[in-house]
């Protein structure tokens, strides 16, 4: 299993994205790990090992791109599984772990304090800067 996790970490390092998306209307932040490829075999492999969200989209060129991403509930467990093998995106994974560190706010119906909203915004901005490096 370690070899498989190392391979998956390589996919994330090379072709994936560790990000926090933001809904402009609600201010809601959603951490996720994303991979998009025209090679469906690799995406099927990810889906087999880590079942999550998988779908396809048509590119302007007419080619099909296959996409796989974690959900709000499985992002941390996915990153924990591959963390020791990440090279290029380890620092980005650390930001996601920090995002989830305040467990108090991760249950239904919990209102976020201004302090928590600002913390999430800061982490969103931090991850955006890491993507530009």
N, CA and C atoms as a LAMMPS dump frame, in Angstrom:
ITEM: TIMESTEP
0
ITEM: NUMBER OF ATOMS
399
ITEM: BOX BOUNDS ff ff ff
-5.0000000000000000e+02 5.0000000000000000e+02
-5.0000000000000000e+02 5.0000000000000000e+02
-5.0000000000000000e+02 5.0000000000000000e+02
ITEM: ATOMS id mol type element x y z
1 1 1 N 0.823 -1.202 0
2 1 2 C 0 0 0
3 1 3 C 0.869 1.27 0
4 2 1 N 2.033 1.184 0.619
5 2 2 C 2.915 2.366 0.64
6 2 3 C 3.314 2.794 -0.77
7 3 1 N 3.553 1.832 -1.632
8 3 2 C 3.915 2.167 -3.019
9 3 3 C 2.767 2.877 -3.723
10 4 1 N 1.564 2.418 -3.468
11 4 2 C 0.384 3.044 -4.076
12 4 3 C 0.229 4.473 -3.569
13 5 1 N 0.398 4.675 -2.267
14 5 2 C 0.281 6.024 -1.698
15 5 3 C 1.369 6.948 -2.239
16 6 1 N 2.579 6.397 -2.415
17 6 2 C 3.67 7.187 -2.983
18 6 3 C 3.353 7.573 -4.427
19 7 1 N 2.796 6.653 -5.184
20 7 2 C 2.402 6.932 -6.565
21 7 3 C 1.339 8.028 -6.614
22 8 1 N 0.342 7.91 -5.745
23 8 2 C -0.732 8.91 -5.708
24 8 3 C -0.176 10.277 -5.307
25 9 1 N 0.738 10.298 -4.349
26 9 2 C 1.363 11.57 -3.964
27 9 3 C 2.09 12.18 -5.163
28 10 1 N 2.731 11.353 -5.968
29 10 2 C 3.395 11.83 -7.176
30 10 3 C 2.408 12.43 -8.164
31 11 1 N 1.234 11.829 -8.288
32 11 2 C 0.184 12.388 -9.151
33 11 3 C -0.216 13.769 -8.646
34 12 1 N -0.409 13.876 -7.343
35 12 2 C -0.815 15.165 -6.759
36 12 3 C 0.303 16.187 -6.923
37 13 1 N 1.536 15.814 -6.627
38 13 2 C 2.664 16.735 -6.792
39 13 3 C 2.789 17.221 -8.236
40 14 1 N 2.59 16.319 -9.202
41 14 2 C 2.823 16.666 -10.597
42 14 3 C 1.626 17.21 -11.344
43 15 1 N 0.462 16.653 -11.089
44 15 2 C -0.726 17.005 -11.873
45 15 3 C -1.877 17.564 -11.044
46 16 1 N -1.758 17.506 -9.734
47 16 2 C -2.875 17.876 -8.882
48 16 3 C -2.801 19.289 -8.348
49 17 1 N -3.84 19.628 -7.617
50 17 2 C -3.912 20.931 -6.967
51 17 3 C -4.485 20.746 -5.564
52 18 1 N -3.823 21.329 -4.595
53 18 2 C -4.337 21.376 -3.225
54 18 3 C -4.796 22.809 -3.033
55 19 1 N -6.084 22.99 -2.833
56 19 2 C -6.61 24.352 -2.858
57 19 3 C -7.726 24.555 -1.834
58 20 1 N -8.072 25.818 -1.673
59 20 2 C -9.257 26.21 -0.925
60 20 3 C -10.065 27.067 -1.888
61 21 1 N -11.232 26.584 -2.254
62 21 2 C -12.087 27.393 -3.116
63 21 3 C -12.991 28.25 -2.238
64 22 1 N -13.429 29.372 -2.811
65 22 2 C -14.245 30.302 -2.033
66 22 3 C -15.492 30.679 -2.82
67 23 1 N -16.625 30.629 -2.156
68 23 2 C -17.868 31.083 -2.747
69 23 3 C -17.993 32.576 -2.466
70 24 1 N -17.971 33.391 -3.505
71 24 2 C -18.006 34.842 -3.346
72 24 3 C -19.27 35.365 -2.699
73 25 1 N -20.385 34.688 -2.9
74 25 2 C -21.665 35.156 -2.336
75 25 3 C -21.795 34.845 -0.847
76 26 1 N -21.412 33.621 -0.477
77 26 2 C -21.605 33.197 0.914
78 26 3 C -20.364 33.38 1.772
79 27 1 N -19.203 33.502 1.124
80 27 2 C -17.957 33.58 1.877
81 27 3 C -17.513 32.233 2.409
82 28 1 N -18.131 31.165 1.942
83 28 2 C -17.842 29.805 2.375
84 28 3 C -16.548 29.319 1.73
85 29 1 N -15.659 28.739 2.525
86 29 2 C -14.381 28.219 2.031
87 29 3 C -14.417 26.698 2.042
88 30 1 N -13.925 26.091 0.949
89 30 2 C -13.961 24.639 0.822
90 30 3 C -12.596 24.099 0.41
91 31 1 N -11.861 23.506 1.337
92 31 2 C -10.592 22.866 0.987
93 31 3 C -10.83 21.605 0.167
94 32 1 N -9.967 21.38 -0.818
95 32 2 C -10.068 20.143 -1.579
96 32 3 C -8.761 19.874 -2.312
97 33 1 N -8.627 18.637 -2.729
98 33 2 C -7.519 18.203 -3.568
99 33 3 C -8.15 17.821 -4.898
100 34 1 N -7.545 18.288 -5.983
101 34 2 C -8.142 18.166 -7.31
102 34 3 C -7.121 17.632 -8.311
103 35 1 N -7.577 16.757 -9.196
104 35 2 C -6.762 16.292 -10.324
105 35 3 C -7.657 16.293 -11.551
106 36 1 N -7.163 16.862 -12.64
107 36 2 C -7.863 16.832 -13.917
108 36 3 C -6.913 16.343 -14.994
109 37 1 N -7.323 15.314 -15.729
110 37 2 C -6.462 14.722 -16.761
111 37 3 C -7.32 14.199 -17.911
112 38 1 N -6.715 14.123 -19.077
113 38 2 C -7.405 13.508 -20.205
114 38 3 C -7.266 11.99 -20.176
115 39 1 N -6.404 11.49 -19.318
116 39 2 C -6.206 10.051 -19.172
117 39 3 C -7.14 9.518 -18.077
118 40 1 N -8.235 8.9 -18.499
119 40 2 C -9.237 8.422 -17.549
120 40 3 C -8.711 7.289 -16.666
121 41 1 N -7.738 6.529 -17.159
122 41 2 C -7.203 5.398 -16.393
123 41 3 C -6.665 5.868 -15.044
124 42 1 N -5.948 6.976 -15.031
125 42 2 C -5.374 7.501 -13.785
126 42 3 C -6.489 7.977 -12.843
127 43 1 N -7.479 8.653 -13.385
128 43 2 C -8.592 9.139 -12.558
129 43 3 C -9.395 7.96 -12.006
130 44 1 N -9.616 6.946 -12.822
131 44 2 C -10.288 5.727 -12.328
132 44 3 C -9.492 5.089 -11.193
133 45 1 N -8.174 5.083 -11.324
134 45 2 C -7.314 4.532 -10.274
135 45 3 C -7.498 5.306 -8.969
136 46 1 N -7.465 6.64 -9.054
137 46 2 C -7.693 7.462 -7.855
138 46 3 C -9.045 7.147 -7.233
139 47 1 N -10.066 7.051 -8.073
140 47 2 C -11.42 6.792 -7.585
141 47 3 C -11.528 5.417 -6.93
142 48 1 N -10.777 4.455 -7.437
143 48 2 C -10.786 3.107 -6.853
144 48 3 C -10.148 3.101 -5.467
145 49 1 N -9.03 3.798 -5.325
146 49 2 C -8.306 3.797 -4.052
147 49 3 C -8.947 4.755 -3.045
148 50 1 N -9.36 5.94 -3.516
149 50 2 C -9.985 6.956 -2.657
150 50 3 C -11.296 7.409 -3.29
151 51 1 N -12.382 6.673 -3.073
152 51 2 C -13.661 7.071 -3.668
153 51 3 C -14.051 8.489 -3.235
154 52 1 N -14.383 9.295 -4.208
155 52 2 C -14.749 10.686 -3.934
156 52 3 C -15.6 11.196 -5.091
157 53 1 N -15.37 12.419 -5.529
158 53 2 C -16.119 13.007 -6.637
159 53 3 C -15.347 12.816 -7.935
160 54 1 N -16.003 12.274 -8.954
161 54 2 C -15.382 12.069 -10.259
162 54 3 C -16.393 12.447 -11.33
163 55 1 N -15.931 13.171 -12.331
164 55 2 C -16.822 13.59 -13.415
165 55 3 C -15.987 13.977 -14.628
166 56 1 N -16.636 14.237 -15.74
167 56 2 C -15.925 14.624 -16.95
168 56 3 C -16.473 15.949 -17.469
169 57 1 N -15.66 16.598 -18.298
170 57 2 C -16.06 17.853 -18.935
171 57 3 C -15.42 17.898 -20.316
172 58 1 N -16.054 18.597 -21.214
173 58 2 C -15.521 18.726 -22.563
174 58 3 C -14.709 20.007 -22.657
175 59 1 N -13.476 19.881 -23.141
176 59 2 C -12.606 21.034 -23.341
177 59 3 C -12.996 21.755 -24.631
178 60 1 N -12.623 23.029 -24.79
179 60 2 C -12.908 23.739 -26.041
180 60 3 C -12.381 23.004 -27.281
181 61 1 N -11.318 22.242 -27.102
182 61 2 C -10.741 21.482 -28.218
183 61 3 C -11.603 20.278 -28.602
184 62 1 N -12.577 19.958 -27.76
185 62 2 C -13.42 18.796 -28
186 62 3 C -12.979 17.563 -27.213
187 63 1 N -11.769 17.611 -26.651
188 63 2 C -11.284 16.494 -25.84
189 63 3 C -12.027 16.444 -24.512
190 64 1 N -12.083 15.274 -23.942
191 64 2 C -12.722 15.08 -22.639
192 64 3 C -11.645 15.136 -21.56
193 65 1 N -11.918 15.877 -20.515
194 65 2 C -11.031 15.882 -19.342
195 65 3 C -11.788 15.206 -18.203
196 66 1 N -11.078 14.342 -17.522
197 66 2 C -11.652 13.632 -16.38
198 66 3 C -11.159 14.312 -15.118
199 67 1 N -12.068 14.524 -14.187
200 67 2 C -11.735 15.253 -12.957
201 67 3 C -12.097 14.404 -11.739
202 68 1 N -11.247 14.505 -10.757
203 68 2 C -11.458 13.843 -9.466
204 68 3 C -11.098 14.848 -8.391
205 69 1 N -11.904 14.945 -7.349
206 69 2 C -11.532 15.789 -6.216
207 69 3 C -12.112 15.254 -4.921
208 70 1 N -11.421 15.606 -3.862
209 70 2 C -11.895 15.23 -2.532
210 70 3 C -13.102 16.09 -2.185
211 71 1 N -13.808 15.673 -1.167
212 71 2 C -14.929 16.449 -0.657
213 71 3 C -14.526 17.056 0.686
214 72 1 N -15.377 17.898 1.191
215 72 2 C -15.122 18.552 2.471
216 72 3 C -14.788 17.526 3.551
217 73 1 N -15.489 16.397 3.525
218 73 2 C -15.334 15.417 4.603
219 73 3 C -14.133 14.49 4.453
220 74 1 N -13.58 14.333 3.238
221 74 2 C -12.475 13.38 3.108
222 74 3 C -11.142 14.018 2.714
223 75 1 N -11.063 15.325 2.654
224 75 2 C -9.815 15.992 2.267
225 75 3 C -8.69 15.699 3.249
226 76 1 N -8.955 15.825 4.523
227 76 2 C -7.909 15.617 5.53
228 76 3 C -7.427 14.171 5.535
229 77 1 N -8.331 13.216 5.516
230 77 2 C -7.908 11.815 5.559
231 77 3 C -7.1 11.454 4.309
232 78 1 N -7.467 12.01 3.152
233 78 2 C -6.695 11.774 1.936
234 78 3 C -5.279 12.34 2.08
235 79 1 N -5.174 13.587 2.525
236 79 2 C -3.846 14.211 2.669
237 79 3 C -3.008 13.522 3.74
238 80 1 N -3.639 13.088 4.816
239 80 2 C -2.894 12.356 5.851
240 80 3 C -2.309 11.061 5.278
241 81 1 N -3.055 10.403 4.399
242 81 2 C -2.603 9.137 3.833
243 81 3 C -1.378 9.315 2.934
244 82 1 N -1.305 10.416 2.186
245 82 2 C -0.205 10.6 1.228
246 82 3 C 0.86 11.582 1.706
247 83 1 N 0.664 12.205 2.845
248 83 2 C 1.512 13.313 3.298
249 83 3 C 3.007 12.987 3.293
250 84 1 N 3.392 11.848 3.845
251 84 2 C 4.824 11.54 3.957
252 84 3 C 5.506 11.425 2.594
253 85 1 N 4.72 11.217 1.536
254 85 2 C 5.286 11.056 0.194
255 85 3 C 5.243 12.333 -0.647
256 86 1 N 4.514 13.338 -0.181
257 86 2 C 4.459 14.6 -0.931
258 86 3 C 5.825 15.272 -0.911
259 87 1 N 6.184 15.888 -1.995
260 87 2 C 7.434 16.647 -2.089
261 87 3 C 7.119 18.108 -2.389
262 88 1 N 6.561 18.376 -3.553
263 88 2 C 6.33 19.75 -4.005
264 88 3 C 5.161 20.43 -3.298
265 89 1 N 4.205 19.661 -2.802
266 89 2 C 2.982 20.267 -2.264
267 89 3 C 2.765 20.001 -0.776
268 90 1 N 3.82 19.655 -0.091
269 90 2 C 3.708 19.39 1.354
270 90 3 C 3.283 20.646 2.12
271 91 1 N 3.85 21.794 1.76
272 91 2 C 3.504 23.049 2.447
273 91 3 C 2.036 23.409 2.218
274 92 1 N 1.525 23.115 1.033
275 92 2 C 0.109 23.369 0.757
276 92 3 C -0.777 22.454 1.605
277 93 1 N -0.358 21.21 1.777
278 93 2 C -1.097 20.282 2.636
279 93 3 C -1.112 20.788 4.076
280 94 1 N 0.006 21.365 4.524
281 94 2 C 0.065 21.925 5.883
282 94 3 C -0.978 23.023 6.083
283 95 1 N -1.213 23.826 5.054
284 95 2 C -2.227 24.891 5.153
285 95 3 C -3.617 24.271 5.323
286 96 1 N -3.887 23.193 4.605
287 96 2 C -5.184 22.516 4.744
288 96 3 C -5.331 21.945 6.15
289 97 1 N -4.275 21.354 6.688
290 97 2 C -4.338 20.837 8.056
291 97 3 C -4.608 21.971 9.042
292 98 1 N -3.985 23.108 8.814
293 98 2 C -4.228 24.263 9.681
294 98 3 C -5.674 24.729 9.562
295 99 1 N -6.21 24.711 8.347
296 99 2 C -7.608 25.099 8.132
297 99 3 C -8.538 24.257 9.004
298 100 1 N -8.286 22.963 9.029
299 100 2 C -9.139 22.035 9.774
300 100 3 C -8.774 21.927 11.256
301 101 1 N -7.772 22.647 11.708
302 101 2 C -7.3 22.492 13.09
303 101 3 C -8.309 22.969 14.126
304 102 1 N -9.17 23.885 13.779
305 102 2 C -10.165 24.387 14.721
306 102 3 C -11.455 23.59 14.556
307 103 1 N -11.447 22.385 15.054
308 103 2 C -12.562 21.436 14.878
309 103 3 C -13.899 21.948 15.427
310 104 1 N -13.859 22.911 16.287
311 104 2 C -15.075 23.431 16.917
312 104 3 C -16.1 23.898 15.89
313 105 1 N -15.624 24.326 14.713
314 105 2 C -16.518 24.914 13.721
315 105 3 C -16.92 23.959 12.612
316 106 1 N -16.659 22.675 12.77
317 106 2 C -16.943 21.749 11.692
318 106 3 C -18.101 20.811 12.011
319 107 1 N -19.229 21.399 12.395
320 107 2 C -20.454 20.622 12.519
321 107 3 C -21.615 21.483 12.063
322 108 1 N -22.643 20.831 11.64
323 108 2 C -23.79 21.504 11.038
324 108 3 C -24.419 22.519 11.988
325 109 1 N -24.755 23.659 11.434
326 109 2 C -25.464 24.677 12.193
327 109 3 C -24.592 25.59 13.032
328 110 1 N -23.3 25.402 13.016
329 110 2 C -22.402 26.221 13.823
330 110 3 C -22.123 27.546 13.11
331 111 1 N -22.383 28.639 13.787
332 111 2 C -22.113 29.963 13.222
333 111 3 C -20.643 30.31 13.442
334 112 1 N -20.042 30.844 12.398
335 112 2 C -18.634 31.213 12.49
336 112 3 C -18.486 32.594 13.12
337 113 1 N -17.514 32.705 13.993
338 113 2 C -17.198 34.011 14.563
339 113 3 C -16.434 34.814 13.512
340 114 1 N -16.345 36.106 13.707
341 114 2 C -15.555 36.946 12.792
342 114 3 C -14.095 36.519 12.81
343 115 1 N -13.622 36.124 13.976
344 115 2 C -12.239 35.656 14.101
345 115 3 C -12.009 34.415 13.225
346 116 1 N -12.965 33.473 13.254
347 116 2 C -12.837 32.261 12.441
348 116 3 C -12.947 32.59 10.951
349 117 1 N -13.836 33.476 10.589
350 117 2 C -13.953 33.887 9.177
351 117 3 C -12.65 34.516 8.689
352 118 1 N -12.048 35.346 9.517
353 118 2 C -10.776 35.985 9.152
354 118 3 C -9.641 34.969 9.058
355 119 1 N -9.646 33.979 9.94
356 119 2 C -8.626 32.929 9.92
357 119 3 C -8.713 32.139 8.613
358 120 1 N -9.922 31.803 8.21
359 120 2 C -10.114 31.06 6.966
360 120 3 C -9.706 31.889 5.753
361 121 1 N -10.022 33.153 5.782
362 121 2 C -9.635 34.035 4.676
363 121 3 C -8.105 34.121 4.586
364 122 1 N -7.454 34.237 5.729
365 122 2 C -5.993 34.31 5.771
366 122 3 C -5.37 33.042 5.184
367 123 1 N -5.917 31.881 5.522
368 123 2 C -5.393 30.619 5.005
369 123 3 C -5.655 30.486 3.503
370 124 1 N -6.802 30.956 3.059
371 124 2 C -7.124 30.981 1.629
372 124 3 C -6.089 31.816 0.876
373 125 1 N -5.776 32.983 1.397
374 125 2 C -4.783 33.869 0.765
375 125 3 C -3.38 33.251 0.814
376 126 1 N -3.063 32.611 1.925
377 126 2 C -1.747 31.966 2.064
378 126 3 C -1.574 30.878 1.004
379 127 1 N -2.605 30.082 0.796
380 127 2 C -2.527 29.02 -0.196
381 127 3 C -2.445 29.587 -1.613
382 128 1 N -3.141 30.669 -1.875
383 128 2 C -3.046 31.316 -3.187
384 128 3 C -1.611 31.769 -3.466
385 129 1 N -0.945 32.304 -2.451
386 129 2 C 0.454 32.729 -2.621
387 129 3 C 1.363 31.552 -2.893
388 130 1 N 1.126 30.432 -2.215
389 130 2 C 1.942 29.24 -2.453
390 130 3 C 1.78 28.735 -3.889
391 131 1 N 0.61 28.884 -4.455
392 131 2 C 0.38 28.444 -5.838
393 131 3 C 1.178 29.297 -6.825
394 132 1 N 1.476 30.518 -6.465
395 132 2 C 2.203 31.419 -7.365
396 132 3 C 3.712 31.231 -7.284
397 133 1 N 4.189 30.488 -6.296
398 133 2 C 5.638 30.285 -6.137
399 133 3 C 6.174 29.274 -7.118
